[in-house]
Amino acid sequence: MKKVLIIAIIISAWVSSCKKVDKPAFDKSADERLTETLAAYQTQLSGAANGWKGFLTTDSGRGTTYSFYFKFNDANRVTMLSDFDSASAVTPKESSYRLKALQQPSLLFDTYSYIHVLADPDETVNGGTRGAGLVSDFEFYFDSSSADTIKLVGRIFASKMMLVKATQAEETAYNGGGLAAGLNINKIVTYFKRLTIGSDVYDVRINTITRQFVFGWFDANGSYQTFTTGFYFAAGEILFTNPVVNGSQLITGFSNITWSQATQKINLTVNNSSATMTGIVVPLKVDVGAPRRWWQYAIDNGNNPWTSLNGFHVNGKEDAFGIKSLVSGDFRYAYLLYWPTPGPPINSTTNDFFGPIFTDVTGNAQTIIYGSAADIPTFTNDGRVLFSELGTYGQYPTSGPAALTADQLYIPNGYYLVQTSAVTYDMVSAADGKAWISWEF
């Protein structure tokens, strides 16, 4: 009997302890807590009297950052500006947004807006890749937040977006078109640019698609230095992701950026000092071996061609001649190529091939329909490559995009070559620096 009583006491105690463990850890259900969290984020977003500065870094392998200005209201509408181009920087666009529980509390931009431009799969919209755009998100989950900062992560591509509360002065600057100030850099249409800060002189190359500045300069010892940094825009400013260091000079960005039509130069401020940026044709240092290195690389690596998707950039316009619009019967343009001493089906050891490649409607079969027979290039001692035409393959057009593209290749002044990676080069017109093409192996 005593044993039974002891066992009963033990069981009673165990059941009692189990009941204590099973007691809910929270006073409210998970759904209730989630609803309150979403409501809190809604209040935070719409309660920012001066809106939010937004910085979105795409996951396209480049870490490219785009700037936005958002003004959320409590009726699930948001008005935004974007630094994507000169129109979106000054023209507010209203769309809708939602806060929703999708495994985590999430912010969804659910109607087409400036933020969708980066993710648009049509590469003609944003200069990205076909079917993927700039590999960016428009649905985000909340990662962390404080009183004045919210950090979000894209649900598909893990793009990072940070929202920072704007001040009244910043709201005024954004609404006054301040986000467009940095876009003045696009008004200098030469490939090479010259930045002058007092007695310090820098060559500057700007890739507006990858959002990168490449600086080049001679240091105090006469050695040529280069530095690459990402950049993004804010109201009235260009900010660098990494500062340029030249001795005691530290450059973190530009401010007070204005364009002078009369002098064709940009006036700006660097570290409270006045500076200018102008267009140039010949850089401080020419890579004289680059043209031959570019041409020989294709021969030494499988005798394969150099390719370009967009063709020539001229006077500030990408695909200036509309090469991407080419069609031939049921075939459409795929890419442009330059092929030193081409193999099959051309098979030539005495000339190069230049022309478009076409693809069928399935995108699987590629073919050469016509092309230009380029003589073996001439390489000059001052670092240029000169092209000349020997003849054509097939019925090469005498007008339109293909003809204009060939005319550009065969300009008498030739081109400088800038190596941008192990397998990419930019070929820049030595005539005026306002035309160039990017080649990829």
Secondary structure, 3 states (H helix, E strand, C coil): CHHHHHHHHHHHHHHHHHHHHCCCCCCCCHHHHHHHHHHHHHHHHHCCCCCEEEEEECCCCCCCEEEEEEEECCCCEEEEEECCCCCCCCCCEEEEEEEEECCCEEEEECCCCHHHHCCCCCHHHHCCECCCECCCCCEEEEEEECCCEEEEEECCCCCEEEEEECCHHHHHHHHCCHHHHHHHHHHCCCCEEEEEECCEEEEEEEECCCCEEEEEEECCCCCEEEEEEEEEEECCEEEEEEEEEECCEEEEEEEEEEEECCCCEEEEEECCEEEEEEEECCCCCCCCCHHHHHHHHHHHCCCCCEEECCCEEECCECCCCCHHHCEECCEEEEEEEEECCCCCCCCCCCEEEEEEEEECCCCCCEECCCEEEEECCEECCCCEEECCEEEEECCCCCCCHHHHHHHHHCCCCCEEEEEEECCEEEEEECCCCCEEEEEEC
